[in-house]
């Protein structure tokens, strides 16, 4: 399965497909080897950069991988389309556009598009041009990065929700060492407004959670740790939570999420749609390059808050402790996340049909 552009949106769709179909093998080809979305492709994907693809290299690629389905972004690569056509491999194009100008060879383009399984694009002139080339056009819209709801253990969620009781809480995820002090300072600032406020902190892989809990305790900041049990003691100010495998739980418990790595450095970080998909308002620093598209869409809809330092983070948490304000932004975030769901669902449906046919053959 190959994709050439629009990596961020395709990465989300492929991750959803991978979760629904065990044992799936993915090959993703990129036009740029340094695409910032590359680290967020599914771990199971084989990733290759194809700055140029000749017919000979396309033949070798097909002979080696023997794909059961191909997902193109934009338009099929002319060097590879004949191989796919001759092999009978189902081909799906998302965000399709017809070649124009010096790229337009009407006879070859018509051949490339006519034999495709599905061509998904936006309604309008582009769809009309593709239909004139004989493409099997559908017009659900553009494929956009989306956030599927991360799973969690419902029994554990219910137990921890009861343990929190009426205490307000906020979450900081993937917190690197350089941001621990800023997040703790922001928490202490916000706690002046709400003295029972709980900080749930998921540290990055570089941090030992139990050691961090001891360090904060030594600074007279009462801290619990998942490694010492799930219960939140009534006097605890901070709880060091377990990592990425339980994020679906923590997003559900906290109506506010700060994304670590966005204050101190342009690290990879977590995709903010993870939180927005579960009703947690997104707060972030200025360094959002890795997930810039998602942050931009949230910002456009006033569904996130950008902060520059610990003081601004503390004030943002204070503002969001007002339930009506948090609920308004959470609804806006959900609207953003769900906007592209229909297109993604349709892509997954077509791919699953193609893969089912390949398995039955």
N, C-alpha and C positions, 0 to 999 in steps of 0.2 A: 504494500500500500504506500503510495507516495504523495507528498504534498510539496508545492514549490514556494508558495508565499502565504501570508496571513497566518503565520505560525501560532500566534497567541490564541486565536479563535479555534484553529484546528486542534491545538494541543488539548483544550478543554473537551472538545467533542471526542477525541480519541481516548481520553481518560475515561469518559463516561462509557464509551464502547468497550474498553478493556474491562471495566468493572462488571459489565453485563455479560461478557463472553470470555470465560476462562480459557487459558492456553492460546490466546490470540497472539500472533507474531506481527509486529509492526515495523515497517521500514519507512522512515521519513527522510525525504531529500529536501535540502534547503538551497536557496540561491546564494545565501551568504553564510559562511561558516561561523561568523561571529554574531549571528542573530541573537538579540538579548533574550528572546523567549526560549532559546534552545534548552537551558537547564530545566525548564518546566514541562518538557515533553514527558510522557509516561516513561518510567524507568525501564520498562520492558522494550521500549522502542530502539531499533537500530537507526542511528542518525548519520546521514552522509551529506556533504556539501557538494552540489553539482553546479559549479559555475558555468560549465559548458557540457553539453551532452550531444555526442555525435550518434549517428545510427549504429556504428560499431559498438560504442560503449553502451548504448541502450540495449542492444542485443545481448551483450555479456551480462548486463544487469538483470534482464528478464530470465536468461538461462540459469543464473545463479539463484535468484530469489523465487522465481515462479509464483508471482503474487496471485491470490484468489480474487482480489479486488483492488482498484486503484482510485484514490481520492485526489483529484486535481484541484488546485486553487487558481482561479483566473481563467486559464485555458489549458488544454493538453499541450505538452511539449511535442512539437512536430516530429522530433527525432524518435520519440518513444511511442507515439500514438499508433503507427502502423504495426509495431510489434504487439501491442495490446490488442489491436483489432484482429490480427491474424490468429492470436492465441485464444480469442473469444473471452478475454478477461473483462468482467464488468468494470465500466469506468463511470465515475460520478464527478461532476464539476460543481464546485461551490463558488459563489461570488463571480459567476461567469461573465466574461466580456468577449465580444467578437474582435478578432484582429482587424486593425485598420492601417491605413497608410502603407508604409513599406513592408509591413508584416502581412498584408492581405494578399494571399493567393487564393482566389475564390474557390477554385476547383479543389485544391488541397484542403482548405479550411472547411469546405462543405463536407468532404470525406471525413475529416477529423471529428467534426461535431455530429454528423448524422448517425453514426454508429454508437454513440454514447448511451449509457443506461439512463442517466438523468442529468439534467443541466439546471442548476438552481441559481436564481439571480433575483434582482429587484424588478418590480413592474416598471414598464416604460420603454424608452427608445432602445435601450440595450437588449431587452428581451425580444423586441421586434426584429432587430438585426439578426439575432441568433436564430429566431424562427425561420427567417429567410434563408439561412444556411442549412435548414433542415434539422436543427437540434431539437431534442425532446425537452422543451423548456417548461419549468415550473417556476412560479414567482412567489416564494414565501418570504423573500427579503434577503438581506445580507447575513452571513454567518458572523456572529459576534461572540467575543469571549463571554462565557457565562459561568455560573457557580452552581454546581450540583451540591445538594445537601450532604455533608459528611455524616456518616453513621455514628451512632453512639449506643452504649448499653443503657436501655431504658430503665432497668432496675437501679443501676448506679446513679443515673441522672435523678430519679425520684428521691433516692436516699440523700444525695448531696443537696438537692433543692430543699428538702426538709431541714437538713443541717444548717443551711444558710438562713432558713426561716425568713424573717422580714429584713435581714441585713442587705443593704445595697452592695453591689459588687461590680468591679470592672476587671478587664483582662488585658494582659500584655503578653503577646506571643512572640516566640523566636527571638528572645531578648539576648543580644550579644553582651559580652563583658563590658564594653565601652558605654553601654546605656543603662546599666543596672542602677547607678547612683541617680541619674536623671529621673528614672521611673519611680524610684523610691521617694525622691524629693517631691515629685508631682503628687504621689499618693499622700504623703504627709500634709502637703498643702491642702488637697481636697478634703482630707479627713477633718480639717478644722471646721468645715461646713457640715460634715456628716461623720460624727465621731465613731460610728459603728461600720464605716466603710471597709470593705474587704478587697484587697488586691490579689487576684489570681495571676501568678506569673509562670509562664512556660519558658524556661531559659533555652538558649540555643545549645547545640551539641557540645560547644567548648566548655560549658559550665557544668560542674557537678552540683546537682540540686541540693543534696544533703549538706554539702560544704557551704553552699550559699546560705542555706537556712541557718546554719551555725554562725556564720559571719553576721547576718542581720540580727540574730538574737544577741550577739555580743555588742551590738550597737543599740541595744534596748528597744529593738523593733521586734515585737512578738511575732514569731514566724513558725508556721507549720509546714509539713512536707508530705507529699503523697507517699513517699517511701516509709513514712512513720505511721501511715494509716490515713483513711479518707476523712475522718471526722474533723470538722472545723471547730476548734475550741472557741468558746464565746469571747475570749480575750485576744484572739489572734488578729493581727493587723494584715498579715501577708500569708499567702499559702503558695508554696512552690509546687506547681502542678506537673504531672507527667507529660511526656512529649507529644509528638505529632500524631501518634496513633489514637490519642484521645481528644483531639481538637474539636471533633463534633460535639463532645460533651461540654467542653469549656465554653464554646461559642453559645451553646444553648443556655448556659447558666448565667452568662454575663451580658447585659444589654449594651455594653460599651467595650470595644476592642481596640487597643493600640497595637500597631504593627511594628515590631522591633526591626532594627536594621535600617529604618528610614530616617533616623535622626543623625547617626554617626557616620554612616558610609552607604554608598549605593550597592549594598549587598543584594543577593537574590531575594531573600525575604519570602513571606507567604503571600499568595494571591488574596487581595482584599475581598473578592467576591465570596470566598469561603465564609466569612463572617456575615456579610450582607445577606447571603442566602438563608441564614438562620436567624435573622432579625437582630443582629448585633451591629450597632452603629460603628462605622470605621473612623478611627483617628490615626493620623500618620504624620511623619516628618517630611522634609523636602526631597529626600533621596528615594525616588520611586521609579527609577528608569526600568527596572526589570518587569514591572507590571504597570507601566505608564498608561496603557490603554484603559485598563480597568479603573485606575485612579481618576483618569480624566473623565470617564463616563459618570462616576460617582460625583465628582466635583460639579459637573454640568447640572446635575439634578439636586444640588445642595444636600447630598446624601453622605457627606464625609466632612471631617474637619482637619485642616492642615495646621501643624504647630511647628515652631522653630526650636524650642528649648523646653526645659523642665517646667519653667513658670507657665508658659503657654499651655503645656500639656495639663498641668494642674487645673488651670482655669477652664479648659475644655471639659475635663471630667466633672468639674463643679456644675457647668451649664447643663451637661447631659444627665445629671442626677435628677433634674426636673422630668418626671415621667412623660408629660405631654410633649416636651421637646425631643426626648429620645424616641418616642413612638412615631412622631412625625418624620424624623430622619430615617428611622428603620423602615417605614413604609416606602419612602422614596428609594432607599437602597434595594428593597425587594423588587420594586418596579423596574429598576435598572437591570438587575440580575435576570429577571424573568422575561425581559424584552426579546432576547434572542432564543428563548427556549424552543419555540415552534420550529425554527429553522434547524437548530441542532437536533431536535427529535426526528425531523424528517430525514436528515442526513444519516442518522443512526439507523432509522427504519430501512432506508434503501441499502445501506451497507450490510445490515443483517440479512436482508433478503438475498443479496448477492452471495454472501458467505454461506447461507443455508443451501442455496442451489449448488455451490461448489462442493459442499460436503456430501450432498445427495448424488452428485454425478459419479 
